[in-house]
Amino acid sequence: AAHAIYLSLANQNDAKACYNLGLMYHDGDGVTKNLDEAVKWYTKSADLNYKEAQYMLASLVFQRQIQSISYPQAVTYYAQAAQQGHVKSQLNLGMLYFRGDVIAQDMAAAVKWLNLAASNNNSEAQGYMANLYQQGAGVAQDTVKAAMWLILATQNEDKHFLNRHTKMLNYLASQMTEEQKAAATQMAAQCKSQQLQGC
């Protein structure tokens, strides 16, 4: 029944219905699992500018699950979703610019997108921002700012990277003066009070 409803809406160019059809075929939920059919509907949804579909397609390409879409096209999908505020796409786009293996390295773009994802409370991006400040990569080297991002990352409700970020923070703190630690703690508190904007 859901399939019939989604199909009817999808044929009227309803982006979300196209995405939901894609999910059904992707997971084999109520229909026979069929990745090609899933990709067809995800693509239609993505072309209608639905950010979840754009992210999904790009992710499938980078996970090497589909070969029908090129890496440059996948990067474009990440960029389209990132511009619409899709946080995981912002993170992944930032990492692609940072690594420079799929697209030309662009540290300014890497900092822009990682900072945006970090400001949207993505803990992984917060850890990467700390790395950039610690190394002075694309930004001026700033140990206090690096510690600030790690403090925010360890306080993040997403606990996936808590161990890594805690270790990084402890290591960094061991090289800092008491004044620097106090400054980093104060900056993190101020950043939080600004809802992570402009940090």
MIFI-508027 format. One line per field, with one value per residue: residue in three letters; x, y, z of N, C-alpha, C in turn; residue number from 1. Coordinates in pm, 1 decimal, padded with zeros to 6 digits. Example, Ala and Ser with C-alpha at 12.3 -4.5 7.8 and 13.67 -1.06 7.14 Angstrom:
# MIFI-508027
fidren c(ALA	SER)
nxx c(01319.0	01285.0)
nyy c(-00569.0	-00225.0)
nzz c(00780.0	00708.0)
caxx c(01230.0	01367.0)
cayy c(-00450.0	-00106.0)
cazz c(00780.0	00714.0)
cxx c(01320.0	01290.0)
cyy c(-00330.0	00003.0)
czz c(00780.0	00787.0)
panu c(1	2)
END
This chain:
# MIFI-508027
fidren c(ALA	ALA	HIS	ALA	ILE	TYR	LEU	SER	LEU	ALA	ASN	GLN	ASN	ASP	ALA	LYS	ALA	CYS	TYR	ASN	LEU	GLY	LEU	MET	TYR	HIS	ASP	GLY	ASP	GLY	VAL	THR	LYS	ASN	LEU	ASP	GLU	ALA	VAL	LYS	TRP	TYR	THR	LYS	SER	ALA	ASP	LEU	ASN	TYR	LYS	GLU	ALA	GLN	TYR	MET	LEU	ALA	SER	LEU	VAL	PHE	GLN	ARG	GLN	ILE	GLN	SER	ILE	SER	TYR	PRO	GLN	ALA	VAL	THR	TYR	TYR	ALA	GLN	ALA	ALA	GLN	GLN	GLY	HIS	VAL	LYS	SER	GLN	LEU	ASN	LEU	GLY	MET	LEU	TYR	PHE	ARG	GLY	ASP	VAL	ILE	ALA	GLN	ASP	MET	ALA	ALA	ALA	VAL	LYS	TRP	LEU	ASN	LEU	ALA	ALA	SER	ASN	ASN	ASN	SER	GLU	ALA	GLN	GLY	TYR	MET	ALA	ASN	LEU	TYR	GLN	GLN	GLY	ALA	GLY	VAL	ALA	GLN	ASP	THR	VAL	LYS	ALA	ALA	MET	TRP	LEU	ILE	LEU	ALA	THR	GLN	ASN	GLU	ASP	LYS	HIS	PHE	LEU	ASN	ARG	HIS	THR	LYS	MET	LEU	ASN	TYR	LEU	ALA	SER	GLN	MET	THR	GLU	GLU	GLN	LYS	ALA	ALA	ALA	THR	GLN	MET	ALA	ALA	GLN	CYS	LYS	SER	GLN	GLN	LEU	GLN	GLY	CYS)
nxx c(00083.7	00191.5	00389.5	00241.5	00122.1	00349.0	00459.0	00268.9	00279.2	00548.5	00559.0	00444.8	00643.1	00716.9	00955.4	01025.3	00872.5	00988.2	01240.2	01165.7	01066.6	01303.5	01437.7	01276.1	01328.2	01599.7	01627.6	01471.0	01212.2	00897.7	00903.0	01084.1	01427.6	01633.3	01894.7	01957.1	01707.9	01654.4	01856.5	01774.5	01539.9	01640.1	01807.9	01626.4	01494.1	01710.4	01771.3	01554.0	01629.8	01637.9	01780.4	01847.2	01845.0	02046.8	02267.9	02259.4	02307.6	02567.8	02707.6	02675.2	02825.5	03084.7	03114.9	03158.1	02945.0	02792.7	02855.6	02760.5	02748.5	02966.0	03267.3	03313.5	03046.9	02926.9	03054.3	02943.3	02678.8	02713.3	02790.6	02560.8	02375.8	02507.8	02501.2	02238.9	02229.9	02274.7	02425.8	02605.7	02687.4	02820.4	03037.6	03159.1	03217.7	03395.2	03605.1	03678.6	03781.9	03993.0	04152.2	04210.4	04223.4	04023.4	03905.4	04063.0	04289.0	04179.3	04229.2	04100.2	03832.1	03798.4	03824.1	03607.1	03378.1	03412.5	03411.6	03154.1	03005.2	03096.5	02998.3	02737.7	02710.8	02834.7	03016.1	03240.0	03338.1	03406.6	03625.3	03798.3	03830.1	03973.7	04211.4	04298.3	04353.3	04548.7	04754.1	04785.9	04677.2	04544.9	04438.4	04542.2	04789.5	04680.7	04674.5	04503.7	04254.4	04229.2	04206.7	03968.4	03780.6	03805.3	03716.3	03448.0	03382.7	03413.0	03207.0	02990.7	02671.7	02676.8	02837.2	03012.6	03278.6	03399.2	03606.8	03834.9	03844.3	03870.8	04119.7	04279.7	04237.7	04341.5	04608.8	04678.8	04626.9	04826.6	05040.3	04991.8	04977.1	04847.4	04702.9	04639.9	04475.1	04262.6	04173.3	04088.5	03877.3	03704.4	03654.7	03521.2	03288.5	03178.2	03140.4	02948.5	02737.9	02675.2	02540.2	02719.4	02782.1	02988.0	03231.4)
nyy c(-00120.4	00124.7	00144.8	00179.2	00427.7	00595.5	00560.2	00672.6	00941.5	00992.6	00978.9	01215.5	01387.4	01423.7	01486.2	01375.5	01143.8	01003.6	00959.6	00800.0	00576.2	00490.6	00416.1	00198.3	00008.8	-00013.7	-00124.2	-00346.4	-00336.9	-00424.9	-00454.2	-00629.1	-00640.7	-00415.0	-00266.7	-00114.6	-00013.5	00131.4	00326.4	00455.3	00586.9	00736.8	00905.0	01048.3	01185.0	01328.5	01490.8	01650.0	01807.5	01709.9	01686.7	01462.3	01249.2	01325.7	01313.1	01039.1	00912.2	01008.2	00897.8	00621.8	00596.8	00659.4	00455.6	00257.7	00110.4	00157.6	00196.7	00341.3	00611.6	00884.9	00982.0	01268.4	01353.9	01255.2	01412.0	01654.8	01603.8	01583.5	01847.7	01989.5	01898.1	01979.4	02256.6	02294.4	02264.4	02006.8	01823.7	01598.2	01584.1	01825.0	01774.8	01553.8	01668.8	01867.8	01702.2	01579.0	01795.1	01850.9	01617.3	01586.9	01382.7	01294.3	01522.8	01834.3	01946.1	02185.5	02398.5	02620.2	02577.8	02334.3	02407.4	02582.3	02412.8	02210.0	02363.4	02460.6	02224.6	02155.3	02371.9	02312.1	02125.8	01873.9	01614.6	01478.2	01653.5	01861.9	01754.0	01735.8	02006.9	02084.8	01945.9	02083.7	02338.8	02271.4	02182.7	02398.0	02401.6	02533.3	02721.0	02969.4	02850.9	02745.9	02661.0	02692.7	02736.0	02492.4	02325.4	02427.5	02339.4	02065.6	02038.7	02105.6	01895.4	01673.1	01721.3	01680.2	01540.0	01323.8	01033.7	00876.1	00936.4	00989.8	00870.1	00900.6	01181.6	01260.7	01152.8	01298.4	01554.9	01532.3	01484.0	01721.4	01906.5	01842.4	01972.5	02234.4	02559.4	02659.1	02892.9	02888.4	02662.7	02749.6	02959.0	02820.1	02669.3	02873.1	02988.5	02776.5	02761.8	03009.9	02983.3	02780.3	02919.2	03081.5	02915.9	02767.7	02926.9	03131.9	03060.8)
nzz c(00000.0	00083.5	-00106.4	-00342.2	-00293.1	-00262.5	-00517.3	-00684.2	-00597.2	-00648.0	-00921.8	-00972.5	-00935.0	-00662.7	-00439.3	-00186.4	-00178.9	-00390.2	-00277.2	-00056.6	-00191.4	-00303.8	-00067.7	00009.9	-00193.7	-00155.9	00098.8	00072.6	00163.9	00184.4	-00084.0	-00346.8	-00285.9	-00454.6	-00580.1	-00808.2	-00882.6	-00653.5	-00670.0	-00901.2	-00813.2	-00598.3	-00743.3	-00899.1	-00695.2	-00588.3	-00804.1	-00791.4	-00595.6	-00329.9	-00023.3	00142.7	-00034.3	-00208.5	-00038.2	00024.9	-00226.0	-00287.6	-00070.5	-00120.1	-00352.1	-00259.5	-00079.6	-00249.7	-00347.6	-00566.3	-00914.2	-01117.8	-01098.8	-01119.3	-00935.9	-00936.8	-00981.1	-00752.3	-00560.7	-00628.8	-00553.8	-00273.2	-00228.6	-00305.8	-00115.0	00117.2	00091.7	00145.3	00410.3	00508.6	00745.4	00767.5	00504.8	00480.4	00650.8	00513.1	00264.9	00341.9	00433.3	00194.4	00049.3	00216.7	00211.2	-00061.2	-00253.5	-00424.5	-00523.9	-00611.7	-00362.0	-00129.9	00101.0	00214.0	00144.8	00272.6	00543.7	00558.5	00517.6	00711.6	00940.6	00930.2	00961.8	01216.2	01359.5	01335.5	01525.6	01483.6	01604.5	01504.4	01309.8	01477.8	01609.5	01390.7	01331.2	01554.8	01502.6	01271.3	01376.1	01558.6	01396.1	01234.4	00980.4	00703.8	00865.1	01108.8	01330.3	01647.1	01959.3	02179.1	02059.1	01931.6	02153.7	02254.8	02058.9	02101.3	02362.7	02324.9	02154.3	02323.6	02494.2	02342.3	02257.4	02090.8	02125.0	01983.7	01915.1	02148.4	02308.1	02142.6	02113.4	02380.0	02446.2	02268.1	02369.9	02630.0	02569.1	02439.2	02642.1	02820.6	02719.9	02753.7	02916.2	03240.0	03210.4	02938.6	02930.2	03088.5	02930.0	02702.6	02808.3	02881.8	02630.4	02507.6	02661.4	02602.2	02328.2	02328.3	02445.1	02238.6	02073.4	01920.5	01705.8	01503.0	01614.7)
caxx c(00000.0	00283.3	00457.8	00146.8	00105.8	00474.8	00477.7	00177.0	00334.9	00679.0	00531.2	00406.7	00766.6	00728.5	01093.8	01033.1	00816.0	01093.2	01342.2	01109.0	01065.7	01443.1	01463.7	01205.2	01404.9	01733.1	01617.8	01382.3	01102.9	00767.6	00930.2	01208.6	01545.4	01686.1	01976.3	01943.8	01578.9	01672.8	01939.1	01689.8	01449.9	01724.4	01856.8	01514.5	01475.1	01826.7	01756.8	01448.7	01699.2	01609.9	01915.7	01872.9	01874.8	02179.1	02364.6	02256.3	02375.5	02711.4	02760.1	02681.0	02938.6	03210.6	03122.9	03179.0	02829.5	02741.6	02956.0	02691.9	02764.5	03109.4	03308.5	03281.6	02901.5	02900.1	03100.1	02839.7	02563.7	02748.7	02790.7	02421.1	02314.2	02577.5	02450.4	02104.1	02241.7	02288.3	02548.2	02699.1	02741.7	02917.9	03154.8	03224.0	03270.4	03514.3	03711.0	03724.1	03868.5	04112.0	04237.3	04257.1	04249.8	03917.6	03901.8	04184.1	04291.4	04145.9	04222.6	03998.9	03701.9	03796.0	03796.5	03470.0	03275.2	03430.4	03368.2	03007.7	02956.3	03127.9	02903.7	02608.4	02721.9	02883.9	03133.4	03355.6	03389.5	03469.3	03757.9	03881.2	03864.1	04081.9	04332.1	04342.0	04413.6	04670.0	04858.6	04794.3	04646.7	04432.8	04408.5	04661.2	04808.1	04625.3	04653.8	04386.3	04136.8	04223.0	04153.5	03826.9	03699.5	03806.8	03626.4	03311.7	03364.0	03395.1	03077.3	02886.1	02585.0	02718.2	02950.2	03089.3	03421.2	03434.8	03738.6	03937.7	03852.2	03921.3	04265.4	04340.4	04231.3	04437.4	04743.7	04697.4	04628.7	04955.8	05140.6	04942.3	04989.7	04718.5	04633.0	04585.5	04363.5	04151.0	04123.6	04016.7	03751.7	03619.5	03613.2	03422.7	03163.7	03125.4	03095.7	02823.4	02632.9	02637.8	02490.3	02830.8	02794.7	03095.9	03343.7)
cayy c(00000.0	00239.0	00149.8	00236.8	00571.2	00662.1	00556.5	00772.4	01074.5	01003.7	01007.8	01358.7	01459.7	01450.5	01447.8	01289.2	01013.7	00938.0	00914.0	00688.1	00460.2	00446.4	00344.6	00068.7	-00082.9	-00027.0	-00213.0	-00460.2	-00315.6	-00430.3	-00484.2	-00705.3	-00554.8	-00390.4	-00145.2	-00032.9	00056.4	00229.1	00435.2	00529.0	00676.8	00833.1	01002.7	01137.8	01268.6	01419.0	01589.7	01742.0	01883.5	01657.2	01671.4	01326.8	01164.1	01367.1	01255.1	00893.3	00874.2	01034.5	00798.4	00491.5	00601.1	00653.9	00322.2	00168.7	00021.9	00181.2	00246.0	00412.8	00755.7	00915.4	01052.3	01412.6	01372.0	01230.5	01532.6	01755.7	01572.3	01626.2	01994.4	02035.8	01870.3	02062.7	02394.0	02297.4	02245.3	01865.8	01831.0	01491.0	01621.2	01931.5	01705.1	01473.7	01760.6	01926.0	01600.8	01559.6	01908.8	01840.2	01505.5	01618.9	01264.9	01282.3	01656.7	01910.0	01994.1	02326.9	02410.8	02720.4	02510.0	02231.6	02478.0	02636.5	02309.2	02142.8	02459.4	02464.9	02100.5	02166.1	02470.4	02242.2	02029.6	01741.5	01592.5	01439.1	01777.6	01938.4	01693.0	01775.0	02148.9	02086.5	01904.1	02191.4	02444.5	02219.0	02172.8	02521.2	02361.5	02610.8	02825.6	03001.3	02752.6	02802.5	02548.7	02721.8	02713.9	02346.7	02270.5	02468.6	02248.1	01932.1	02045.5	02096.9	01760.2	01577.3	01750.1	01654.4	01425.9	01210.4	00977.2	00785.8	00970.2	01043.6	00820.3	00964.0	01324.0	01273.9	01127.7	01413.9	01669.3	01507.5	01500.3	01864.4	01975.4	01816.3	02063.6	02371.3	02625.3	02671.6	03007.2	02842.3	02570.5	02833.0	03033.8	02724.8	02636.7	02992.6	03000.7	02670.6	02802.7	03122.9	02926.6	02710.4	03019.4	03138.2	02803.2	02725.4	03015.1	03230.4	03016.4)
cazz c(00000.0	00089.8	-00235.5	-00440.1	-00261.7	-00295.8	-00662.0	-00740.1	-00565.7	-00714.4	-01062.7	-00978.9	-00897.1	-00518.9	-00408.9	-00068.0	-00218.0	-00469.5	-00180.8	00020.3	-00282.4	-00307.6	00058.9	00007.7	-00279.9	-00095.5	00216.2	00045.9	00259.2	00116.4	-00226.0	-00362.2	-00276.4	-00588.3	-00565.9	-00930.1	-00872.7	-00544.2	-00723.5	-00997.1	-00738.8	-00525.5	-00841.0	-00933.0	-00576.4	-00579.8	-00911.6	-00744.0	-00490.8	-00195.1	00031.4	00194.3	-00150.4	-00256.8	00055.9	00011.1	-00350.4	-00272.1	00024.2	-00187.4	-00446.2	-00183.8	-00017.1	-00365.5	-00368.0	-00702.5	-01008.6	-01226.7	-01076.2	-01107.2	-00813.6	-00944.4	-00963.7	-00609.3	-00489.7	-00656.2	-00466.8	-00136.9	-00226.1	-00311.3	00015.7	00216.0	00077.7	00204.7	00555.3	00548.8	00825.0	00731.0	00373.5	00507.7	00704.3	00409.6	00164.6	00404.4	00434.3	00055.4	00017.2	00301.3	00165.3	-00195.9	-00336.9	-00524.6	-00584.0	-00578.6	-00223.5	-00115.0	00247.0	00252.2	00135.0	00378.6	00669.8	00551.5	00535.1	00841.5	01042.5	00923.9	01024.6	01360.1	01414.4	01339.3	01635.7	01444.7	01691.7	01422.6	01250.7	01586.8	01625.8	01275.6	01347.5	01654.4	01430.1	01182.4	01458.3	01621.9	01293.4	01155.9	00842.3	00649.9	00964.8	01189.5	01439.0	01770.4	02052.8	02263.5	01974.1	01912.8	02279.5	02262.7	01977.5	02163.8	02479.2	02269.7	02099.5	02434.1	02558.5	02242.6	02294.0	02007.2	02200.3	01896.5	01907.1	02280.5	02348.7	02059.0	02145.5	02517.7	02439.6	02200.3	02461.8	02738.7	02512.7	02413.4	02772.2	02887.0	02662.7	02768.2	03047.1	03310.7	03149.0	02809.8	02959.4	03136.8	02813.4	02616.6	02877.5	02872.3	02490.5	02480.0	02727.0	02525.0	02200.5	02356.5	02471.9	02107.8	01992.5	01833.7	01588.4	01504.7	01699.4)
cxx c(00087.2	00351.2	00368.8	00131.0	00232.0	00494.3	00391.6	00231.7	00466.7	00660.8	00480.3	00523.3	00769.7	00864.5	01103.8	00978.7	00917.4	01200.2	01291.4	01098.5	01205.9	01478.6	01399.8	01283.6	01543.8	01730.6	01537.3	01262.7	00969.1	00779.5	01057.3	01325.6	01607.5	01761.5	01964.0	01816.1	01587.4	01747.9	01858.3	01603.3	01527.2	01769.5	01746.8	01490.0	01586.7	01816.4	01645.0	01497.7	01663.7	01742.6	01946.2	01910.9	02012.7	02288.7	02374.0	02332.8	02526.6	02774.8	02775.5	02797.8	03069.9	03225.9	03143.9	03065.3	02768.1	02851.3	02894.3	02704.0	02912.7	03139.6	03281.4	03132.0	02863.0	02940.6	02996.9	02717.0	02591.9	02738.7	02648.2	02352.2	02374.9	02525.6	02309.7	02108.0	02249.7	02425.4	02650.5	02763.1	02845.8	03048.8	03230.6	03285.7	03398.4	03631.7	03766.4	03817.5	04000.1	04208.3	04293.2	04286.9	04145.7	03899.4	04027.9	04176.8	04266.4	04123.9	04118.5	03860.1	03688.3	03758.5	03652.0	03367.2	03289.2	03383.6	03215.7	02947.7	02979.8	03031.2	02761.2	02613.5	02758.0	03015.3	03257.8	03421.0	03458.9	03610.7	03851.6	03922.1	03978.5	04214.8	04388.5	04412.1	04543.9	04786.1	04881.8	04771.6	04523.3	04387.0	04538.6	04669.5	04765.6	04587.0	04528.3	04257.4	04118.2	04161.2	04005.5	03739.0	03695.6	03718.0	03481.3	03282.2	03340.2	03262.2	02959.8	02803.6	02612.3	02846.8	03038.5	03240.1	03475.2	03574.8	03850.5	03955.5	03906.1	04072.8	04337.9	04346.2	04332.9	04580.5	04775.6	04711.9	04763.1	05065.6	05102.8	04969.3	04850.6	04635.2	04566.7	04464.3	04239.8	04088.3	04040.6	03880.5	03652.7	03566.9	03505.5	03287.1	03096.6	03067.9	02961.4	02708.7	02587.6	02580.2	02590.8	02850.3	02908.9	03213.0	03469.0)
cyy c(00125.6	00257.4	00217.6	00387.4	00648.3	00671.0	00663.2	00914.2	01097.9	01037.6	01150.3	01446.8	01505.8	01395.4	01350.2	01149.3	00934.7	00879.9	00793.0	00561.0	00401.5	00365.6	00206.3	-00033.7	-00111.4	-00132.0	-00339.6	-00456.8	-00311.8	-00456.7	-00569.6	-00608.0	-00539.2	-00257.2	-00054.8	00050.5	00164.7	00351.4	00521.1	00631.1	00779.1	00944.7	01101.3	01235.8	01372.4	01529.0	01689.7	01819.8	01840.5	01617.2	01530.6	01231.7	01197.5	01306.2	01103.8	00847.8	00893.3	00930.3	00661.8	00484.8	00583.6	00523.6	00213.7	00068.6	00040.7	00241.9	00335.3	00564.5	00783.2	00984.7	01203.1	01441.6	01353.2	01351.5	01644.4	01731.6	01613.2	01778.6	02049.3	02015.0	01959.9	02205.9	02407.7	02267.0	02100.8	01847.3	01723.7	01520.9	01731.7	01869.7	01633.9	01561.0	01826.4	01829.8	01576.6	01672.6	01901.5	01734.2	01530.4	01498.3	01247.2	01414.3	01729.6	01959.7	02144.8	02350.4	02512.7	02657.5	02402.9	02295.6	02528.0	02529.3	02235.2	02233.4	02467.6	02341.4	02103.8	02262.4	02416.3	02121.9	01887.1	01715.8	01554.5	01563.5	01863.5	01886.0	01731.9	01922.1	02163.2	02049.7	02015.9	02301.8	02398.4	02217.9	02305.3	02491.2	02436.8	02723.0	02857.1	02900.6	02816.6	02688.4	02569.0	02694.0	02563.3	02282.3	02305.5	02371.0	02108.1	01928.3	02031.6	01957.1	01658.7	01599.4	01717.6	01532.7	01302.6	01154.1	00884.5	00808.5	01017.3	01000.2	00891.9	01110.5	01347.7	01253.9	01246.9	01534.0	01653.6	01530.3	01648.9	01941.0	01957.5	01910.0	02211.1	02427.5	02631.0	02785.1	02965.2	02751.3	02649.4	02908.3	02943.1	02689.5	02751.7	03009.7	02897.8	02707.6	02916.1	03074.1	02856.8	02809.3	03086.8	03030.5	02760.6	02812.0	03114.0	03193.1	02996.5)
czz c(00000.0	-00045.6	-00340.0	-00420.1	-00302.8	-00447.3	-00730.3	-00718.3	-00640.0	-00862.0	-01083.5	-00933.0	-00751.7	-00473.1	-00291.9	-00098.8	-00300.0	-00376.8	-00102.6	-00063.6	-00291.9	-00184.4	00059.1	-00075.3	-00222.4	00016.4	00189.3	00140.2	00183.9	-00033.4	-00231.3	-00362.8	-00415.6	-00585.7	-00688.9	-00926.5	-00763.5	-00596.6	-00821.0	-00922.3	-00655.5	-00620.9	-00878.4	-00816.9	-00564.8	-00684.6	-00880.6	-00621.1	-00348.1	-00131.1	00083.9	00080.8	-00205.9	-00168.8	00037.3	-00112.5	-00338.6	-00180.5	-00041.2	-00285.8	-00368.7	-00104.1	-00123.7	-00384.1	-00506.1	-00788.5	-01117.4	-01214.6	-01051.4	-00974.0	-00823.1	-00925.9	-00816.7	-00525.6	-00507.3	-00569.2	-00322.5	-00126.1	-00225.1	-00175.8	00123.6	00212.6	00135.7	00354.7	00601.1	00613.6	00787.1	00594.3	00389.0	00557.3	00592.6	00300.4	00216.4	00402.5	00293.7	00012.5	00095.1	00246.7	00026.2	-00283.4	-00447.9	-00598.9	-00540.3	-00434.4	-00221.1	00034.2	00292.5	00248.5	00243.2	00512.0	00671.5	00585.2	00667.3	00954.2	01048.1	00992.0	01176.1	01428.6	01417.6	01434.2	01592.7	01518.8	01612.1	01361.6	01356.5	01613.8	01513.2	01285.1	01448.9	01588.1	01344.0	01261.5	01522.7	01522.2	01220.4	01008.3	00793.5	00742.3	01038.2	01304.7	01571.6	01864.8	02137.1	02185.8	01948.5	02037.2	02295.2	02184.7	02038.9	02288.3	02431.1	02217.6	02211.7	02506.4	02465.7	02283.3	02207.3	02068.4	02116.2	01903.9	02041.8	02323.7	02275.1	02099.2	02286.6	02520.0	02376.6	02294.9	02574.6	02691.7	02493.7	02545.4	02842.6	02835.9	02682.2	02907.7	03111.8	03249.2	03017.6	02831.6	03002.6	03019.9	02722.9	02676.2	02865.8	02729.3	02455.6	02539.4	02649.1	02391.7	02218.6	02377.5	02342.1	02013.7	01884.5	01709.9	01607.0	01592.6	01616.6)
panu c(1	2	3	4	5	6	7	8	9	10	11	12	13	14	15	16	17	18	19	20	21	22	23	24	25	26	27	28	29	30	31	32	33	34	35	36	37	38	39	40	41	42	43	44	45	46	47	48	49	50	51	52	53	54	55	56	57	58	59	60	61	62	63	64	65	66	67	68	69	70	71	72	73	74	75	76	77	78	79	80	81	82	83	84	85	86	87	88	89	90	91	92	93	94	95	96	97	98	99	100	101	102	103	104	105	106	107	108	109	110	111	112	113	114	115	116	117	118	119	120	121	122	123	124	125	126	127	128	129	130	131	132	133	134	135	136	137	138	139	140	141	142	143	144	145	146	147	148	149	150	151	152	153	154	155	156	157	158	159	160	161	162	163	164	165	166	167	168	169	170	171	172	173	174	175	176	177	178	179	180	181	182	183	184	185	186	187	188	189	190	191	192	193	194	195	196	197	198	199)
END
